[in-house]
Amino acid sequence: MKTRFGCAIGSYARHECRRVEPLDGVWEFTFHERAEPGKCPPMGRSSVMAVPQAFDATPAFRNRRGVGVYRKEIAIEPGTHAHLEFESVGMLATVLVDGEVAAQSRCSYLPFEAALPPSTARIREIVVLADNRFSESEAPLHAPYYDFRQYGGILGSVRLHHTGPTRLTSLRLQIESADDGRLCAEVEINDRSPRRLTANIFIDSVPLTEKHLEFRDGRATFPLRIPNPRVWSPRSPHLHTVRVFLPELQDDLQVRTGLRTITTDGGALRLNGEPLRLAGVNRHENFPGFGSAVPQAQMLSDLMLIRELGGNFVRGSHYPQKSGFLDLCDELGILVWEEMLGWQQDVRHFTNPAYRDGHRKALAEMVLNHVNHPCVIMWGFLNEAATEVEEARATLEESFEIVRLLDPTRPVTYATCKGENDRFLEMADVLCFNIYPGWYGCEEDDGNTLRHIAPAIRALSRWTARNPALKDRPLMISEIGAEGIYGLRDASAPFYSEDFQAEYLREVDRALSECPEISGIALWHFADVQTFAGGRNIKRPRGFNNKGLFNEYRQPKLAAAAAAELFQRFLGESGVPGGREEKPLVARAAGGTGQLSACDTLR
């Protein structure tokens, strides 16, 4: 919805005096399978496409690879400055303004901007090339073998910002004392020359003070103290807003934060000094018909389902999350592990300069974009990479260095599937293991494969406890689970049945009860997700990773009830945000009716 003084992004307005126009809606669209990367093909006979929307999730272009060409004309006062904000474009994005390249992005999951130079023309032509083809040179962070589908199109909102030639570009807050409300604020503008500007500071919409800021290389820092501070926690997710207005620029920027600390101490995670256990799910940004352009209403519905299960935690697998999703987690008190795009990188990537350069830049952008979100309690990267080989060392070292330099207040980690063969666990603040005992590696096992679960979890816990370099670090199972195809129910509980999947999680629950030293568990995963295509699907029935507690339409499997029981026992009453008073989902899943309830009508 367009407003006179800006527009909401997520759940609150970032600007009060800057005019921001949403450009979501219907754009002209055409598709080209063989266009040259980054080059604009002729529009030809065009159709239309919704924005945001994954074009390759629509019936006409489902699963097709090529270049989606979007076109829109916009009106801007001649001679004025403006820029476009793109929340997400997949996978290789090129933006042209009046026929000239204005910006390019090589990672679907990161926002970016495109400047509109002043012009004598009032009507400006915007063309966006969304290339969803895999290319190690053009889009090195994406790869066809990832176990989740990577979509093409304008996948997030597009906004037009009207500003002067110099404008605010960021406001980042670092908490120095949550109890006292003391912060260090960094303001950035798009002018790198030294200058002095007056700033009016507002806290929770109330004028606080006026400061004279000295900008060097476009940045200025200043101390800040929030009056009447309230600490953020899952049970009381109180948020404070900080707004900076620069009168000389007639520009402003408002951000939200929560006053809280997250530390690792004595083998445990601590939130605001109190021991913290994490129980939740890995979640992909995906929904049928939309691909990864999931509407915020569906994001909220997903989070409410996780709360209903009794979970307090989401791992944003395996890429940066949209700001709107994190806004909701901030408001609901759901804790988040955010990680950089990656899945099973190997020596090819570690020795590829294009990949390493793209990874470094994107990792820094992820942290800088979302450092203000209190829900984010851990940063991660390089899921299931080849961390058993020495060639991974340089990439890991520089990744940890980048994140800790930009944000020294949060733990940094990576999820490994290499177990005792992993060479670099000492670098991580939290030890995170992806394990699938009783599922993978059981092809020749004709017995009860569930018997492998408890010994594997005990062995992992004992090995880290015996290792002098690791024993004082929190231990987390970052992935565990089995596939269950929705509706496939069989009392003999064969592989891929809902029955086997539910019993698998009940066995995980029993094994965890014997290992109280484990700090967290993230089940793989929240809802079934479409994955890679072609022959690799032989191990993915329906073309989906079917390990979800829900199917892709968020209908609960028997595993949902088993997960709820696991979360309740693992967290205990003190760890559950919002309580466990809501029972319909668990009862529905256990009852086996397969019918939708009032909860489902929200989705």
N, C-alpha and C positions, 0 to 999 in steps of 0.2 A: 504494500500500500504506500503510495507516494504521499509525502508530507511536506509541509512548508519548511520544516527545520531538520530534515534528515529522515532516515528510515531505520526501523529496527533490524538488527542482525542478531539472530538467535533470539534472545529474550529481553534485550535492553538496547537503547539507542546509544550509539558510539559518538554521535554529534548532536549538538543543540543548535549551533548557529551555521554550520556548514550545510549547504543544500545537497542532498543525495537523492538520486532518482533510481529506483529499481528498474531494471530492464528485462526482468523475467517475463515470460509470456510466449508468444508465437513468433518465431523468426523464419525467414526464407531458408530453405535447405535443399542441398543436392548432394549426391554421393558419388565418389569416384574411386574405383578400385586400384587404378594404376597411376595416380597422380604422383609427381615428384615430391619427396618430402620437403615441406616448408615453402613450396611454390604454389601459387594460387591458380587452380585450373579454371576454365570458363564456367560460369554458373550454369549455362545451358538452360534447359527446361527445369525450373525449380519447383519444389513442393514446399511443405512447411514442416517444422519440428518444434516441439515444446522445449522451453528452457526454464529450469534444468530438466534434463532427460538424457539417459544413455541411448544413443540412436540404435546401437546394436542390441538393445533389449526390446525394441519394438518389433512387431510382426514383420514389417517390410524389410528390415535390415538385420534381423536376428542372427547373431554369430558371424556376420560378415566383417571382413577386415579391409580397410581402405581409409579414405579421407572424407569426413563429413564437412561440408562447406556451409557455414552459417552466414547470413547477411542481414543487416538491419540498418536503416537510416535513422539518425537521431538529430535533434535540433539543439544547437548551442549558439549563444549570443556571439556574433562575430568579434574576434579579437580577444576573447576571454580564454582563461586556462581551465582545463578539466582533465580528468583521467578516469580510466575504466578499472574497476576492481573485479577480478575473476576469482571466485571461490575455489573452483576446481574444473579443469578441462583435461580430458584424457585422449591419448596418452602424450603424444607430442603436439603441443599447442602453438600455433602461430597466429598473431593478431595483426591485421592490416587496417590502417586508418587512411582513408582516401587513397588506397592503392599502395601505400608504403608500409613496410614492416615496422610495427611499433613495439612488439614484445614477443618473446618466445618462452615457453616453459616445457621442461622435459620430465616432469613428475606429475602424474595425475592428481596426487593427493595434497598438493601445496597451492595456496593462493598466490596470485601475482597481479601486477598492475601493468597497464598500458597507457602511456601519456597521449593526450590529444593536443598537438601543438596548436597555438592560436592561428586562426585562419580568417580570411575575409568572408568565407562562405558560412551560411547559417546551417545548412543541411550537410551532415557529415556521414560518410559511408563506413560502416564497421563490418569487416569480414573476419571470421574466426575459422581457421583450419584445424579440425580435430582429427588427428591421425592416430588410429588405433592399431597400426601395424608394428610388429616387433622389429627392433633394430638395435644392435649393440652399439652402433656409432651414433644414431640419432636420439635414442631413448634408452640409454644403457642401464637405467635402474629397473626397467621392466624386462620380463623374460617369459616365454611361452610355457615353461614347465612349472611355474608357480601353481600351487594347489588352490587357486581361487581365480575366478575369471576377472580379467582386467578390461574395463569397458572404454568405449570411445564416446565423445560428445561433450557438450557443455554440461557438466555434472553437478554444478553448484550455481548459486545465484550470481548474477552480473549486476553491477551498480555503477552509475555515473556520478562522479564527485565533481562539483563545481567549486573551484578554489581560486585563490590568487596565485601569482607565480611562485611564492614561497608558502609552504604549508607544513603542518604537523604530519609526521609520518608514523610515529610510534610513541607510546608511553608505557614504560615497563617499571614494575614495582618489585623490589626485593625486601622481604620481611627480615627485619633485624631483631624485633621482639614482638611476638604475637600478643603477649599479655599486656604490654604497654602500648601497642598500636604503633610502634616505631618502624618506619619504612625508609628505604633509599629509593628515590624516584629518578629515572633517566628519561629525558625528553629528547626526541630527535626531530629535526626538520630537514627539508631537502636542499638546504643551502649550506655548503661546506666552508664558507668564508667566516672568519671570526666576527661575532656580533653580539650585542647585548639587547635582550628583549625583556619586557615586563610580562609577568605571568600572573593571572588571577587563578587561585586554587580553590576548588569547591570539594567538600567531602560530604557525601550522601546528600547532594543537591544544596548544601548550605555553604555560603561563602566562608572561607577559612582565613586566607591570608593573601597578600600580594608579595611576589618575589621578583627580584631582578636577576635574570639568568644569564650567565656568560657561556655562549656557545662556542665550542671549538670542534672543528671537523663535523659540524652539524649536530653535536650532542651537548647537553647540559645536565648535570646531576644536582640534586638537592635533597636534604633530609626532610622528612615529613612525619607528622604524628597525628594519628586519627583520634579525635575526641571520643570519649565513651566507647572504647573499642570492645568488640565482642568476638570471641574466638570461634573459628569455623571448625565443625566436626560433623561426621555423618549423622549424629543424632540432633545436632543444632547447626545446620549449614547456613550460618548468617554471613551475608555478603555486604561489603562496603564498596561504594563507588568513589572514584577519584577523577575529577575533571580538571583539565588545564585549558584555560582560555588565554590566547595571546592577542591582546587588543590591536597591536600594530599590524598583525597579519589578518585580523578578523577571522581567526580560525580556532577551532577547539577540538579536543579529543577526550573522551571519557572511557575509562576502563573499570572493570570490577575485579575485586580480589577478596580472598578470605584469609583471615589471620590464623595461621596454623603452622606447626613445624612437623617435619617428618625426618626421622633419624634412624640409624641402625646402631644398636648397642647391645653387647653381650649376647649375640646370636638372635636378637629379636628386632622386629620393626617397632618403632614407637611414634605414635601420633600425639602431638602436644605432650610428650613425656610419658604417655601411658602405653603399655604393651598393646600391640595391634596384630590381629590375625585377619587374613584376607581369604574370602571364599566367594568365588564367582565364576565367571565364564570368559572365554575368548569370544569375541564377536566380530563378524565381518559386516561391513556396510553394504548390504545387498537386500533387495526385495524384488520379487517377480514383476516384470513389466517396467520397472524403473532402473534395474541394474544397481549401480552404486550411487545413483541420484536419489537417495532415499529421502522422502519428505520428512520434515521435522515432526509432524504428527506421528509418523511411524517410529521415529527415533524415541519419542516419549513413550509410545506404547511398549516398545522393547524394554526400556528402562523400568517401566512399571511392572512388567512381567518378571524381570530380574529381582526387583524388590519383593514381589509376591512370593517368589521362591525362597526369599530370605537371604539372598546374596547381598554383599556390600561392595563388590569389586568387578571391574570390567578390564580385561586386557584388550586394547584396540589393535587387534591383529589384522594384518601385519603392515600397517602404514599409518601416517598421521591422520588424526580425526578432524572432522569439520568443527569449526568454532561453535556452531549451533548445538552440536552434540555435547561438547564440553560445557557449554552454558547450562544445559539441562542437568548434567552431572553435578555441576557446582550447586545448582538449586536444590537437587534431591539428596545431596550428600553421598553420592556414589563415587567410590575411589577408582582411579584410572591409572593404568600403566600405558603410556603412549610410546610407540616405537616407530623407527624409521622403516620405510619400505625395504623389504628384503625377504628372501626365502631360499635357504640352502645355497648361499653363495659359495664358490669354490675357488681353486687356484686361478682359473680363467679370469675371475673378477678381481682377485687380489693383485694380479699382475697387469690389469688393464687400466691405463691412465685415465681413460674416459669415464670408466665406472668409478674409480676412486675419487676423481675430482667431483663428479656429480653427487656421489654419496656424501662427501664432506660438506658441500654447499647446501644440499637438501637437509642434512642433519642439523646444521646451524639454523636454517630457516625454521624448521620444526620447533626447536627450542625457543627461539626468539618470538615466534608467533604465539606460543601458548604458555609462556612462562608465568602469566598472571593468573592462570586457572588453579584454584586451590585443590580441585579434585585430582589433578595430575600429581601423583606421589612418586612416580618412578619414570625415568627415561630409559629406552632400550633401542636396540638395533641388531641387525644381522641374525635374524631368527634361523636357527639350525644351520648355521654356516659351517664350513669345513675348519672348525677350530681345533682339529687334531693335527693340522699341518703347520709347519713353521712359516709358510708364506702368508698366513693370516695375521702374523704379529703386527706388522706395520699398520695395517688398516684398523685393527682393534686399538692399538695404542693411540693413534690419532683420533679415533672416534671418542674414546674416553676423555682424551685431552680437550677436545672441542666442547663436549657437553659440560664438563666440570668447569671449564673456563667461563662459559656463558651462564651457567647456573650452578653455583656451588651448594645450593640448599636442598637438593634432592638426590636420592640414591640413583646410581646408574648401573645398568645390568644388560645382559643378553640371555636369550633362551638357547640352551644347548641340548642336542640329542646325542652327544658324544660320550657322556658319562665320565668314567675314569680316564678316558683317553683325551679329554679336553686339556689343552696345554695352557689355557689363559684364564682360568677361573679366579686366580688371585687378583686380577684386575677389577672384578665385579664387586659391587657393594652388597648385592643380594645374589645368592646362588639359585639359578632357575633352570630346572631340568624338564625337558619334554620326554615323557616315557609312555609306552603303550604295551606294558606286559599283558600277556593273555590275548592280544590282538595281532599286532605285527610279529613276524618271526615264528608263527605257530602253524605254518603250512603243513608240516609233517607230524604235528601233534594230534593224535587221535583220542586223547583223553580230555579231561576237564581243564580247559586252558585257563580258567579263572584261578586255578591254584598257583599261577605264576605271579599274581598281583602282589600279595602281601610280602613274599620274600624279596621282590624287586624293590618295594618301597622301603623295607627294613634295611636292605643292603645299601641303598643310596644314603639313608640317614646315618648309618654306622660308618660308611666310608668318609663322609664329610666330617663326622665327629672325630675320627681318628687322624685326620689330616691337620697338622699344626697350623698350616697357612689358611685353612678354611673353617675351622671349627667354631670360630666366634662370629661367623656371618649368618644372617638369616637364610633359611633354606625354604625353597618354594617349589612345588610341582606346578610348572607353568602350562603343561598340557598333559591330559590323560583322558582316555575315552575309547569308545567302540561304536561301530556304525549300527544303526537300527532304522530300517525303512518303515516310514509311517504306514500303519495299517497292517503290517506283516506281524501277526501274532500267532504263536505256536507254543503249546505247553512244553514241548521238548527243548525249547530255547536254542534253536540253531543260530549260527552266525547270521548277522543282518536282521534278525528279528527284534522287535521291540522288547521282547522278554529277555533275550540275552543282554541287550544294552542296559536294561534296568538292573539286572542281576550283577552285571559288571560294576555299575556304580555303587551298588550295595556292598560289594566286596571291597571296593576302594574305601568306602566309609569304614568298614570294619578294620582295614589295614591302617588307616589314619588314626584310629583310636588307640593303636599301639605305639604311635610315634608322636607324642605331644610336642616334641621339639620342632616339628614342621610349622612354619609361620604362615603358609598360604597355599591355596590350591585354586587353579583356574581350569575348569573342565573344558575339554574340547568337544563340542563348542555350543554356542547359544542356539543357532538355527541352521538347518541345512542350507548349504550354499553351492551355487553352480560353480563348477571348476573347469579345468582345462578340457580341450576338445580332442578329437582324434583317437588314435590307438591307446593313448595313455588312460583313457576312460575305462579300459577293461577292468581296472581295480576300483572304479567309481561308478557303481550302478546308477542309472538314470542320468549320468553326467553330473552328479552332485557328490560332494563330501557329505555323507549322511549321518555324521556323528552328532547332529544337533539334538538338543533336548526337545526342540520343536521342529516341525518341518518348515519348509520355506515360507509357508503362509501363517506360521506361528500357531499351528495346531499342536497341542502338547502330545508327546509320546509318553509311554510308561516311564521313561527315564526322567521326565520332569518331576514326578513325585519322588523318585529315588534321590534326585539332586536336592530337592527341598529338605529331605530328611538328613542328607549329608551336611548341608549348610547349617541346619539347626544344631546338629551335634557339634560340628567343628567350631562354630563361632560361639555357641552358648548364648544365653539371653542377652548378655551385655554387648555382643558384637553385631546384633541385627539392627539395621537402620529401619525405623518406622514400625518395628514389631512384626509379628507373624499372624495378625488377626484375620488376614484374607485367606480363606481356604478353598474357594471354588476350583481353582486351577488344579491343585493337588488331588482333590476328590474326583474331579473330572477325569484326570489322567489315569488314576488308579481304577476308576470304575469302568473304563474301556468303552464308553459310549461313542467316542469319536465325534460327538456333536459340538457345535459351537455354543458358547454361552454369551452372556452380556459383555464379558471382557473381550471376546473375539469381535464383537460388532464395532469396537473402537478401531480396529485395524483395517 
